[in-house]
C-alpha cells in the first residue's frame, strides 16, 4: 500500500516525466530522422514531438498513429521561424489510418509522388479521422503528371489551416480529396501556373460536407476548385450514391487568373458565394458531368451567389461552360457583381444557364490595388454584399 502511495505522490510532483507507453502526455525534441521515427513509434495520446531545424530525408511512413479526443499526437516545428524541411522520396510523409493526429509548421518539398499522403489503408468502413494540418508549406511536387501536394483518401473530420502549396504535379491537385467528409480548408494559399492541366482543390469520390474558406488561388491550375471530378467506382467512399461530391461550400476566397476558377463536376448540391474572381481565363464557371452511368445523377443544384467577377473580354471566352449530361436549369445565380475590365459596357453581355436574380453589372468594383494582387474592396466601392467579406 505504501509503495502505491509513493508512486501516486511522485506522479503528482512530476506529471511530465517520460514514462514510455504509460499513456502520459510527453513533449520531446528530436533532431535526426531516426529520432523522429523512434519518437513516433513510442508516441502515446497527448504526445508532442518537436522537430529541430534542419533538412531531413522524406519517405516517412507511419501506420496506425492514433491519439485520442483532446489528446492528439502532434508533430511540429521546434522553431516556427526556422521550420524543418523534409525533402524527396515518393512522399515526404505518408500517414496510413491515423486518428487524432496533427502536423504543424513543416516544409515538405521535392517529393516525386505526393508531398503528403493520408489514407484509410483501404479499410473504407473505418476511415482515417480527426487530422489537423496547420501551417504546412508544400512545394515542387512531381513535377510532371498526376501528383498532388496533399492527397487525402478516406479521411473524415479534418482541418487544413494556413498552409501554402506551390507547384504540384502538372495534372495533379494542390489538395486532392477522394471520399472525404466533414472537413474544412481555410486560410490557405495555392500557387501554380495557369497553363497546367491540374487543379487547386478537388473534392471527388463521394466527398461530402467540405468547406473551403478564406483561401487564395493564384493561377492554381486549369481548375482552381474542382467540385467533384471523375473517380473509378472501386475508390468511392462510401459506395456510389449518385454523386462525385455533395454539400460542398466555397466562400470568401480570392481567385486570380486560372482558366476556370469554379467547376461543378458531377455535383449534387454545392454553394459558391462571397468570392472575388479576377481575370479568369476561358471561363468563370463550368458545369460538367464526367462520371457516367445510371448510378449518377446529372450535375445539379449548384448555387453561385454574391461573388465579384472582374474579367476581360479578350481573355474570357464565355462566362459559363455547360457540358453534356448536366442539369444546368437546377442551378441558381444571384446577387453577383460583374465587371468587364477593358469594356465595361459589355459587362452584362453574357449567357448564364438560368436568369440571374439581383445581379449588378458594369461598375468598377474599386479594388485596393489589383495590379499588386490586393483585391480587397475600397471603402468607396459601389459593390454591396458581394465579394470576399472582411474578417
ABEGO torsion letter per residue (X at the ends): XAAAAAAAAAAAABAABBBBGAGBBBBBBBABAAAAAAAAAABBBGBBBBBBBEBBBBGBBBBGBBBBBGBBBBBBBABAABBBBBBEEABABBBBGBBGBBBBGBBBBGBABBABBBBAGGBAABBBBGBBBBGBBBBGBOABEBBBABBBBGBBGBBBBGBBBBGBBAABBABBBBGBBGBBBBGBBBBBBAABABBABBBBGGBBGBBBBGBBBBGBEABABBBEEBBBAAABOBBBAGBABBGBBBBGBBBBGBABABBBBGBBEBBBBGBBBBGBBABABBBBBABBEAABBBBBGBBBBGBBBBBBAAABABABBBBBGBBAAABBBBGBBBBBAABAAAAABBBBABBBBGBBBGBBAGBABAAAGBABBBAABABBGBEBBBX
